[in-house]
Amino acid sequence: MRFEVALAVLVFSIMFPQFLTGCYEKSPRELVLNDFESDSDLDRIDWNCRTLFFLSGEHVSAGRHSLGMKLFPAAYPGLSLKLTESNWSGYDLIALDIDNPQDEMLEIMVRIDDRPDYPDYEDRYNGCYTLLPGSNHLRIPLNSLRTSGTGRLLNLRSISRFMFFMVDTQAIYRFYVDHIRLINLTRPN
């Protein structure tokens, strides 16, 4: 009987810290949502009329390729990712690198939904960002993601959509996008 109790105590003392560590383990330092390195990465974006996507060796910030985008005149041309990770709660930022080869500053809208049913403008995050000519490193703190109507914080455990787009374009624009990722600032490298 003493041996069984001693064995149980030994097993408990070994397994309990591992159990606690598993419960409280932090998210990885970085989770790449799309890095556009292969043709299969093109399958992880929604293809819409009036936008052309292609892998490019230009304006690369990570790996060997970026996503080249050619936006034709339309109401909302842009990029929408097919997300494989909906729980963003262990991260602090969403980050992406966008190269604007035009000689002018351009505005893009970033939309993030925490519901799968395409919520109205008032019930999703909508942010307007200015892209300078050349390289832009967009960083959006996840704790700032509030709906446009009520100011409700997005539920970071159920993110269903990430997209960025231009509004009512009348010309053709090009962009190069790379390294779309979530970043955990509290986890060491």
GIQUINOR-V263273 format. One record per run of one state. SS is the DSSP state (a for helix, b for strand, c for the rest). FROM is the first residue (numbers start at 1). LEN is the number of residues. Records with the same first field share a line. If there is no record, write none. Layout:
# GIQUINOR-V263273
SS->FROM-LEN ; FROM-LEN
This chain:
# GIQUINOR-V263273
c->1-1 ; 25-5 ; 35-4 ; 43-2 ; 46-5 ; 57-9 ; 72-6 ; 82-11 ; 101-5 ; 114-7 ; 124-1 ; 132-2 ; 145-1 ; 147-6 ; 154-7 ; 166-7 ; 184-6
a->2-23 ; 39-4 ; 121-3 ; 142-3
b->30-5 ; 45-1 ; 51-6 ; 66-6 ; 78-4 ; 93-8 ; 106-8 ; 125-7 ; 134-8 ; 146-1 ; 153-1 ; 161-5 ; 173-11
